Amino acid sequence: MTHVPDRLKSLRRNGSYALLAALLVEIFILPPLVTVGTIPRVALAIASTATLGSAFVALGGHKALRGLAAGAALVALAAQWTHIAFGANGTEILSAATFGLATAIFGAMVLVDVFSKGKLPDRLLAVLLTYLLLGTVFAEVFHVLDIVRPGAIAPIARERPISTYIYFSFSTLTSVGYGDVVAVHPLGRSFAVLEALAGQIYTLLVISRYVGEQAATRPSA
């Protein structure tokens, strides 16, 4: 019985690494390949399933928000698979909205771990996961907005490839802003400014705080 907490801790740590791997694949590898037609769109649904599943395992200790995140994740996956299988009207926006909601909840849960007293590698992993989840949430926000108000993010192809929203979101989050994709709708511009501010605040308050704490714990020469 004394080994159960250790096993759960190990399971959650492995789930965190699996979540990191799933996010990297879902954000940076699959979307461009799907957009150019190299692999089928179903690959994104599989990646989303892996991402939400690993997030559920990694963040099992947060009981307060776990049920809400699980409900949003299940609705998102059901809507996404339904849209891929049948192309039903309304499932794309439902999938994007609920996936964004589930990701936001998971991001909040990881952010709690960022400010915990844990040591490397857990807190470093939490810092990375929170940043990736933040960019993913805004990508889904822009996706939903562009469905509700076509042309809100331009230029976007008729198929509304998720790779463009991810590209726009992370270029905004990192304050790169190449200018080849822009927010046209006033609400889209507001979200873009909000994301840019969130990226700066995260770098200033979270990453710098983490680096400072790690430097303070090193033994002096």
ABEGO torsion letter per residue (X at the ends): XAAAAAAAAAAAAAAAAAAAAAAAAAAAAAAAAAAAGABBAAAAAAAAAAAAAAAAAAAAABAAAAAAAAAAAAAAAAAAAAAAAAGBBGAAAAAAAAAAAAAAAAAAAAAAAAABABBOAAAAAAAAAAAAAAAAAAAAAAAAAAAABBGABOBBBAAGBAAAAAAAAAAAAAGAGAGABBBABAAAAAAAAAAAAAAAAAAAAAAAAAAAAAAAABBBX
